[in-house]
Amino acid sequence: MALLGILKYPDPFLKTMAKPVESVDAGVRALIGDMTETMYAARGIGLAATQVGVDKRVVVLDVPGDEERRERGKNLIALVNPEIIEASGSIKYEEGCLSVPGINADVERAARVRVRALNGEGAAIDIEAEGLFAIAIQHEIDHIDGILFIDRLSRLKRDIIKRKLKKALEAEERAL
């Protein structure tokens, strides 16, 4: 397994609508392994293939449960070609993103979702999720649809964040 580079906003690849995976083969399983290792190294709870520059509908998640401390790998799941087939309720949660470092904002999402996908072995699965797990699934599916969480904010909030990110990027470039 290898650590992959995580693309940062405003990299245009983050706007890519990822292509469906034809079959879960050794290459896809290796990608899942590399993405998992990268997610853990970055201390994230989810990662989409588009965030590492791969044009495939693959996400990995390891969302801690409500009462547990983070136990690496306990809730690890890979979703290939995930599709939300039901959504209900509404929840607002402060989200962050490995591709938009240093920025957090309240995002409104469905409180419960039902998702159909393939697992890391290629078997069809149907998942019902709520709370943080549902939020994380929606966040990662957004990534493979070319949507960042900041795209779900009001135009005013999004513009403020984009200016802040642009200034930080310019300061970083001047420092080099």
PEJO-V565862 format. One record per residue. N is the residue number from 0. SS is DSSP state (hx for helix, st for strand, lp for the rest). PHI is phi as a letter, one per 40 degrees, with the letter a starting at -180 (999 if undefined). PSI is psi in degrees with one decimal (999 if undefined). Layout:
BEGIN
n	ss	phi	psi
N	SS	PHI	PSI
N	SS	PHI	PSI
END
This chain:
BEGIN
n	ss	phi	psi
0	lp	999	156.0
1	lp	b	149.8
2	lp	c	135.4
3	lp	b	153.2
4	lp	c	134.2
5	lp	c	122.8
6	lp	c	144.0
7	lp	b	146.1
8	lp	d	133.8
9	lp	b	32.3
10	lp	d	124.3
11	hx	c	-22.2
12	hx	c	-24.4
13	hx	c	-15.4
14	hx	c	6.4
15	lp	c	132.0
16	lp	c	107.3
17	lp	c	151.6
18	st	c	145.9
19	lp	c	149.7
20	lp	c	128.9
21	lp	c	-45.1
22	lp	a	149.9
23	lp	c	95.5
24	lp	b	-171.7
25	hx	c	-35.4
26	hx	c	-41.6
27	hx	c	-41.0
28	hx	c	-38.0
29	hx	c	-40.8
30	hx	d	-44.6
31	hx	d	-43.9
32	hx	c	-46.2
33	hx	c	-40.4
34	hx	c	-39.4
35	hx	c	-47.9
36	hx	c	-41.3
37	hx	c	-43.7
38	hx	d	-46.9
39	hx	c	-42.3
40	hx	c	-32.8
41	lp	c	-1.6
42	lp	g	39.9
43	lp	b	172.0
44	lp	b	-1.0
45	st	a	154.2
46	st	a	136.7
47	st	b	150.4
48	hx	d	-36.1
49	hx	c	-24.9
50	hx	c	-18.0
51	hx	b	19.4
52	lp	g	21.7
53	lp	b	127.0
54	lp	c	59.6
55	st	b	149.2
56	lp	c	75.6
57	st	b	133.6
58	st	b	152.6
59	st	b	145.3
60	st	a	145.3
61	st	a	86.7
62	lp	c	123.1
63	lp	c	148.6
64	lp	c	171.4
65	lp	c	-42.6
66	lp	c	-2.7
67	lp	b	151.1
68	lp	c	160.5
69	lp	c	114.5
70	lp	b	104.0
71	lp	d	126.0
72	lp	g	-11.9
73	lp	c	-40.9
74	lp	b	24.1
75	st	c	132.0
76	st	a	140.4
77	st	b	136.0
78	st	b	124.8
79	st	b	129.1
80	st	f	46.3
81	st	c	144.6
82	st	a	126.9
83	st	c	121.5
84	st	b	-15.9
85	st	a	143.7
86	st	a	139.9
87	st	a	161.2
88	lp	g	-177.1
89	lp	a	139.0
90	st	a	141.9
91	st	b	132.2
92	st	a	142.8
93	st	c	113.8
94	st	b	153.5
95	lp	b	178.4
96	lp	a	138.2
97	lp	c	-23.7
98	lp	c	-6.4
99	lp	b	66.2
100	lp	c	143.7
101	lp	g	1.4
102	lp	b	129.7
103	lp	b	146.3
104	st	a	150.8
105	st	c	127.6
106	st	b	136.3
107	st	c	130.2
108	st	a	174.6
109	lp	c	140.6
110	lp	c	-28.3
111	st	b	140.1
112	st	b	154.4
113	st	b	128.7
114	st	b	137.7
115	st	b	135.4
116	st	a	-178.8
117	st	b	147.2
118	lp	c	-174.6
119	lp	c	-11.0
120	lp	b	-3.5
121	lp	g	3.5
122	lp	c	142.2
123	st	c	134.8
124	st	b	155.8
125	st	b	122.2
126	st	b	137.2
127	st	b	130.9
128	st	b	151.1
129	st	a	170.0
130	hx	g	-142.0
131	hx	c	-35.4
132	hx	c	-44.1
133	hx	c	-41.1
134	hx	c	-47.6
135	hx	c	-41.5
136	hx	c	-46.7
137	hx	c	-40.6
138	hx	c	-46.4
139	hx	c	-37.9
140	hx	c	-37.3
141	hx	d	-44.2
142	hx	d	-46.3
143	hx	c	-7.4
144	lp	c	6.5
145	lp	g	24.1
146	lp	b	131.0
147	lp	c	156.6
148	hx	c	-29.3
149	hx	c	-21.0
150	hx	c	-17.2
151	hx	c	2.0
152	lp	c	167.0
153	lp	c	156.8
154	hx	d	-39.8
155	hx	c	-49.8
156	hx	c	-42.8
157	hx	c	-43.8
158	hx	c	-39.5
159	hx	c	-45.4
160	hx	c	-43.2
161	hx	c	-40.0
162	hx	c	-42.2
163	hx	c	-44.5
164	hx	c	-38.8
165	hx	c	-43.1
166	hx	c	-42.5
167	hx	c	-40.2
168	hx	c	-42.6
169	hx	c	-40.5
170	hx	c	-39.0
171	hx	c	-41.9
172	hx	c	-37.5
173	hx	c	-33.2
174	hx	c	-22.1
175	lp	c	999
END
